[in-house]
Amino acid sequence: MAPPSGGAIFSSPLPGHELCTVHRVSYDGMYCGMAIMTHRTTFALDQVTADRIRALAHEWGVSQAEVIRRVIAEAAEPEAPDPIAALDALHASGQGLSPQFAADFLSDVRRDRARWRSE
């Protein structure tokens, strides 16, 4: 990508990023580590929510807008599956390991580990 007029493209310390030396713009939507704003929005918030946003901004050391961006990004990501629920579902389905297969597997693992330690 060509730099804005008067700038030159140089490598950034971050892989996959290019920086314009005059404008210090990274061509991934960031400016000196901060998101480049393309939309301005006004919200009407209750006092408790506004206080929570201010508190998080202070705690995280970022702007209130960055708090909103981070929370929205987190909320928009698909929820990771609960591993305990997945294990419970596997056990309930009866498709897990048979007790004999599991015992044989553990026996093989113990034997292999003993052999590796002796080498």
C-alpha positions in Angstrom: 0.0 0.0 0.0 1.3 3.4 -0.9 1.9 5.9 2.0 0.1 9.1 2.3 1.8 11.9 0.3 5.1 12.9 1.8 5.5 9.7 3.8 7.6 6.6 3.3 6.8 3.0 4.3 9.1 1.3 6.7 8.8 -2.0 8.6 7.1 -1.9 12.0 8.3 -3.8 15.0 5.0 -5.7 14.8 4.9 -8.5 12.2 2.5 -7.7 9.3 2.4 -4.0 10.0 3.8 -1.1 7.9 4.4 2.3 9.3 4.4 5.7 7.5 7.2 7.7 9.0 5.6 11.1 8.4 2.1 10.2 9.5 3.0 7.3 11.9 0.0 5.4 10.5 -0.2 1.6 10.5 -2.3 0.3 7.6 -4.3 -2.1 9.7 -6.7 0.6 11.1 -4.4 1.7 13.9 -2.5 4.9 14.6 0.4 4.7 17.0 -1.3 1.8 18.7 -4.7 3.3 18.9 -7.7 2.6 16.7 -8.4 5.1 13.9 -11.9 6.4 14.5 -14.3 6.4 11.5 -17.6 6.7 13.3 -18.6 9.0 16.1 -21.6 7.9 18.2 -23.5 9.4 21.1 -25.0 7.2 23.8 -27.4 8.0 26.6 -26.3 5.9 29.6 -27.6 5.6 33.1 -25.3 6.8 35.9 -24.3 3.3 37.1 -23.2 2.2 33.6 -21.3 5.5 33.0 -19.5 5.0 36.3 -18.6 1.4 35.4 -17.1 2.5 32.1 -15.1 5.3 33.8 -13.9 2.8 36.5 -12.8 0.3 33.9 -11.1 2.9 31.8 -9.1 4.0 34.9 -8.3 0.4 35.9 -7.2 -0.6 32.4 -5.4 2.7 31.7 -7.4 3.3 28.5 -10.1 5.7 27.2 -13.7 5.1 27.8 -14.1 4.5 24.0 -11.5 1.8 24.2 -13.4 0.1 27.1 -16.5 0.0 24.9 -14.5 -1.4 21.9 -12.9 -4.1 24.1 -16.2 -5.1 25.7 -18.0 -5.3 22.4 -15.2 -7.3 20.8 -15.3 -9.7 23.7 -19.1 -10.0 23.5 -19.1 -10.5 19.7 -16.7 -13.5 19.9 -18.4 -16.9 19.9 -18.5 -18.4 23.3 -16.0 -21.2 23.9 -17.6 -24.5 24.7 -17.6 -25.6 28.3 -15.2 -28.6 28.5 -17.0 -30.1 31.6 -20.3 -30.0 29.8 -18.7 -31.6 26.7 -17.2 -34.3 28.8 -20.6 -34.9 30.6 -22.3 -35.1 27.2 -19.7 -37.6 25.9 -20.2 -39.8 29.0 -24.0 -39.6 28.7 -23.8 -40.6 25.0 -21.9 -43.8 25.9 -19.4 -43.1 23.1 -16.4 -42.6 25.5 -13.7 -45.2 26.0 -14.6 -48.6 27.4 -13.1 -49.3 30.8 -10.9 -52.0 29.3 -9.6 -49.8 26.5 -8.8 -47.0 29.0 -7.0 -49.4 31.3 -4.9 -50.8 28.4 -4.1 -47.3 27.2 -2.9 -46.2 30.7 -0.8 -49.3 31.0 0.9 -48.6 27.7 1.5 -45.0 28.8 3.1 -46.1 32.1 5.3 -48.7 30.3 6.4 -46.1 27.7 7.2 -43.5 30.4 9.2 -46.0 32.4 11.2 -47.0 29.3 11.8 -43.3 28.4 13.1 -42.5 31.9 15.6 -45.5 31.7 17.0 -44.3 28.3 
